[in-house]
Amino acid sequence: MGPEEVIAKWEEGWRVLLSALSALTDEDLSRTVRIRGQELNVAEALHRSLAHASYHVGQVVFLARSLRGGSWEFLTIAPGGSEQ
């Protein structure tokens, strides 16, 4: 899979998420959903989903850093740069 395909998948995933979120109402937040056999209210399910998505973002960043090697530019503060 090339970079263009990765970006397309990334953007499609976020489009699907934002579309689903925009359809939610305040009343939906107290509804119960089942994820892998676990019953959660929608607010809890959203928290679970956020943690899951952040894990995958970390995977993508890890792979990108591995592929870029020495030319990697840190997204935030580079290691050892906190004092600056």
C-alpha positions in Angstrom: 0.0 0.0 0.0 1.5 3.3 -1.1 1.3 6.7 0.7 -1.7 7.8 -1.3 -3.7 4.8 -0.4 -2.8 5.2 3.3 -3.9 8.8 3.2 -7.1 7.9 1.4 -7.9 5.2 4.0 -7.1 7.6 6.9 -9.4 10.3 5.4 -12.2 7.8 4.8 -12.0 6.5 8.3 -12.3 10.1 9.8 -15.1 10.9 7.3 -17.1 7.8 8.5 -16.5 8.7 12.2 -17.5 12.4 11.8 -20.6 11.4 9.8 -21.7 9.0 12.6 -21.0 11.6 15.3 -22.9 14.3 13.5 -26.0 12.1 13.5 -26.0 11.7 17.3 -28.5 13.6 19.5 -28.3 14.4 23.2 -30.8 11.6 23.8 -28.5 9.1 22.0 -25.8 9.6 24.6 -27.7 7.6 27.3 -28.7 4.7 24.9 -27.0 1.4 25.4 -24.8 -0.2 22.7 -23.0 -3.5 22.7 -19.3 -3.6 21.5 -17.7 -7.0 21.4 -20.3 -8.3 23.9 -19.8 -5.4 26.4 -22.8 -3.2 27.1 -21.9 0.5 27.2 -23.9 3.7 27.0 -23.0 5.8 23.9 -20.9 8.2 25.9 -18.8 5.3 27.2 -18.6 3.8 23.8 -17.3 7.1 22.4 -14.6 7.2 25.1 -13.6 3.6 24.2 -13.5 4.5 20.5 -11.3 7.6 21.2 -8.8 5.4 23.1 -8.9 2.8 20.3 -8.3 5.5 17.6 -5.5 7.1 19.5 -3.8 3.7 19.6 -3.9 3.4 15.9 -2.7 7.0 15.4 0.3 5.9 17.5 0.9 3.0 15.2 0.8 5.2 12.1 3.2 7.6 13.7 5.5 4.8 14.7 5.6 3.4 11.2 6.1 6.8 9.7 9.0 7.4 12.0 10.5 4.1 11.1 10.2 4.7 7.4 11.6 8.2 7.5 14.6 7.3 9.7 17.0 10.2 10.3 14.8 12.6 8.3 11.9 12.3 10.7 10.7 15.6 12.1 9.1 15.2 15.5 5.4 16.2 15.8 5.9 17.9 19.1 9.0 18.3 21.3 12.0 16.2 20.2 13.5 13.9 22.9 15.8 16.0 25.2 14.2 19.3 24.0 11.8 19.9 26.9 13.9 22.6 28.5 13.9 24.7 25.3 
